[in-house]
Amino acid sequence: MSSDVTEPKWSLRLPADCSIAAIRGVYDLIREAFGRQDRLEIDCSSVDKADVTSIQLLLSTAKTGEAQGRPVVLTSFSQSLRNTLRRAGFASEAMIDQHFPQKRDGI
């Protein structure tokens, strides 16, 4: 994935509730943002409620972006989202990094 800072991007901050009860709205937000630019940056810092449906949606978004040559980068995972990732079987940071492209400290 390119890290060219001049590359157009669209940034989206996920809402606090990304659980199954709210996932349709989260899907709509991501779908709209994904359609706006070639590169999508998703800020995950506000997520307080997450479950396997949010993990599935983020994984699907990352894979779709990769398949279409449209980078999707996740930033600032909240502790709640990290805990959900671990409960879903992503046992290490390396495993999370492998499946969810992340931007850290301006990189």
N, C-alpha and C positions, 0 to 999 in steps of 0.2 A: 504494500500500500504506500502511496506517495505521501510524503510529509511536506510537500511544497506549500508554504504559507500563502502564496498568491492564488492557490487553487480555490475556486468558489466553494463555500460551504454553508450549510444551514444548521443552526444550533437549536436544540430542543431540550428543555428541562422537563423530565418526567414528573408527574404529580406525586403527591405523598402516597396515595393509594393505588398500587399496581396489582392488587389482588384480583382473584377471579370475579369478584363483584363489580370491579371497575374496569376490567381488561378491555371491554369493547371500546370505551372512550379512549383508553391508552392506545389501542390499535389504530383508531381513527386519527389521533394526533401524530403518530409515527408515520402512518400512510400519507397524510397530508404533507408533512415535513419531507418525507422521502421523495415526494414528487416535485419538490421545489428546486432542488439543486443536485449537482452530481455527487457532492460529498455531504454526508450527514454526521453531525456530532451530537451525541445524546448524553446529556448531563444527568447522572443517576444519583446525585447527592441528596435530593429531597425525598427519596423513596423510604417511607416508614413501614408500609405494608406490602409484602411481596410473597408470592408463592410460586409453585411450579409453572403456572400459566404465564407469569411475567418472564420467567427464565426462557420458556419456549418461544415467546414473542421476540425477545431480544436475540436469541440464537437464530431464529428464522430471519429476522431483519438483517443480522450480520451476514448470514449465508446468502441471502438474496442480493445484498449489496456486492458481495464478493463475486457472485456468479454474473452480475451485470457490469462488473468493473466500476462500481460506484461505491467508494469507501464509506463504511459506517464505523465510526469510532465512538467508544463509550468512555465517559469521563467521570471521575469522582464517585465511585461506588459507595453508597451509604453502607453503614455496618449492617443494617437490616437486610439489604440486598446481598451482601457478602455471606451472611448467615444462611440465607435461603439458597444461595449457590452451593454452599457446603452441604446442606441437607439434601440437595438434589444430586449430589454425587461428585461435584467438582471439588476434589479433596485438597488441591494445592493451588497456589498462586500460578504456577506454571500451567496447570490444566485450565485455569480460568483464562489466562493470557492466550492460550492456544485457540480457544473457541470464541473469545470475546475481545476483539481488538480494542486496546485501551490507549488513552493519551494520559501521560503522567507528567506533572511538573513542566508543562509547556512543550513537551516533546511530542 
